[in-house]
Amino acid sequence: MTATVQRHEGTGRARAAQRYTAAELTALFFAFSAVGWLWEVALHLVLEGELVNRGTMLGPWLPIYGAGGVLAVLLLRRFADRPVLTFALGTALCTAVEYGTGKYLLAVYGQRWWDYSMYPLNIDGLVSPLTSLLFGLGCCAAVYWAGPALAARFRRLTRRQARVLCAALAALFLLDFLWSTAHPNTGAGVTTPPGGMIVVEPNEIALLARNLP
């Protein structure tokens, strides 16, 4: 039994350490972008009861998830035999990508597409330990499971089918990106004010309650 478990673990880590072609990485980018969009939309629907198009773009994709996922499988696969290190590096990678992207969006558009001001130890409301750890787990899922599984499915396509699929997705994404760069998706449930969310402390709530007529 132990030998079987070790063999399966070895096989899984070997799959995680595999090399990916440019076409496979392109397909993974769109897959991770779409999964990220579905996650964000579903999470907002559950928490806020609103169905909104999350992200800066019009289409069902969030490129920050796509870029993070591709960077994870590309950079972390060499550490696949060390899961704890993979998790730590994935957490650091996601923190850097999220913070850099958030700063860019603030500098260019003066708006936030996410805000962690309510979480402890956050940095500028753009990153926080809790969300970084969750994204670190997401990196591990991409490296050990999602990346290899999606690439295996992609390889079932013929070379022509793979090229047509990647070209079509890239064309749609480019058109969306060009339009959204000039006309980003904003509004209720999508963006927050430049100053971030207002966090009301418990003592302030008590003071407001005492001052009510």
N, C-alpha and C positions, 0 to 999 in steps of 0.2 A: 504494500500500500504506500509506504513512504517513498519507495523508488518510483512508483507511478506518479505521485505528487511532484517529486523533484523533476521528473522528466517533463511533465506538463509545464512547470514553472520555467524550466530551461527553454522549452519551445516557445512559450509566451514572450520571454525576454529576447529570444533570438528574432522573433517576428518584430518586436519593438525596435530592435537595432538595425533593421533592414534599411537599405537605401531606397530612395524614392526618385522617380524620374520627374522631369519638369512638368509633364502632362499630369502626372499623379498629384504633384503638389498644387497644381492649378485646380484640379478637381477637389482636393481637400480644402483649399481656400474657400471655394463656394459652398461646400458642404458645411464647414464650420461656421461660415457667415450665416447660412440659413438656419442652422441649429441655434446659434446665438440669438437670432431674431425671434425665433419661436419661443425660446426661453424667456426673453425680455417681455414679449407680448403676453405670454401666459402668466408670468409673474405679476405684471401690472394688472392684468384682469382679475387675478385672485385677490391681490392686496387692495386694489382700488375699485374694482368692479367696473372698470372701463376698458373697452377694446380700442386701443390706439396703435398707430404705426410707430414703433419705437425706432430711434436712430435718426441720423441726418439725411438718409436717402429715401427714395420713394419705394424701391423694390424690397422684397422680403429677404434682406441680408444686412448684416452688421459687420462691416469689414474689420473692425477691431477684434472680433472673435476669429475671423478668418486668418488675420495676420498673426494673432497670438497662437492659434492652433498650428499653423504651418511652421512658425518659429520653434514651437515646442518639439514637433516631430523632427525638425531639421537639426536643431541644436542639442536636444537632450537625448537623442537615440543612443549616442555613444556612452551615456551613463545608465543605460537600461538595466544593467546588472546590479545597480545600486539604487533601489527604489527610494530610499530616504533622501539621498542626494538629489535624485530626479525631482522629488517633491519640493525640496528646498530651492533648487534652481528654478523650477517652474513658478514657484511663488514670487521669487525675485524678478523673473522675466515678466510675469503678468503685471506686477506692480510698476515696473519701468514703462511698459507699453501703455498701461492705463493712465499713468500720471502724465507721460509725454503727450498722449493724445488729448487728454483733458486740457492741458495747458495750451496746446495748439488751437483747440476749438475756442477756448476763452480769448486767446489773442486775436484770432481771425474774426470770430462772430460775436464775442462778448456774451456768450450764453453757455449754460451747462446742460449737457444731455444726461448727466447723472450727478447725484449729490449725496455724499456720505457724511454730511455735517452732523447728523444725529448719532453717528457711531463714535465710540471712544478712540482716542489716539489717531484720529484721521489727520491727513495732511492736506490742507487747503480744500477739504471736502471731496477731493478727487480720488484718494486711495485711503484704505483703512486696513488694519490687520485682519479683521474678520473676513472682509471680501477678498483680500489677497490670498488668504488661506483657502477659501472656497475655489478661487481660480487656480490655485496651485493643485488642488485635487482635480480640477478640470484638465490641467496640463497632463497629469498622470493618466487620466482617462484617454486623452488624445494619443499619448505616446504608446501606451500598453494595449489599448483596445480599439478605439475609434479609427485611428490612423491606419493600422494594419488591416482592419476589417473593411473599411471603405476603399482602400487601395486594392484589396483583393477583388472586390466587386467591380471596380473600375477596369481591372485587367481582363475581365470577361468580355469587354467590348472589343470590337475589331479596331485596328489602328485608325481606319477612316472614321468610324463612329466616335472614337475618342477625340479625334481632332475636330470634328464637326461640333460635338458637344462643348468642348472647351472654347472654340471660336465663337459659338453662339452666345454662351454665357459671358465671355469676355466683352463682346460687342454690346450686349445689353447693360452690363455693369459699367462700361465706359460711358455710354450715353447717360445713364442714371447719375454717374459721378459728375460728369460735366454740368448737367442740369442742377444737381443738388449743391454743387460748389457755389453756384450763383444764387440758388433758391433753396437753401437747406430746409428740411422738414422741422418745423417748430410748433409750439403751441402747448395748450394744456395737456398734461400727462406725458409730454415729450421733453420740454426744456424747463429750466428753473431760472429765476433772476440771476444776474451776474454776481450778486453778493452771496448767493447760496440760500439754502433754506434757513428759516428762523427757528432756532431751537429754544423752546421755553422750558426753563428749569422748574423743578417741583415747587421750590419756594416762591417763584414768581406766580405759579398757578394759585397757590394758597393766598398770596397777597391780592391777586385779582378777585378771587372769590370773596374775600373779606370786604372789598370795596364795592361789590355789587349792591345796587339799591334794594 
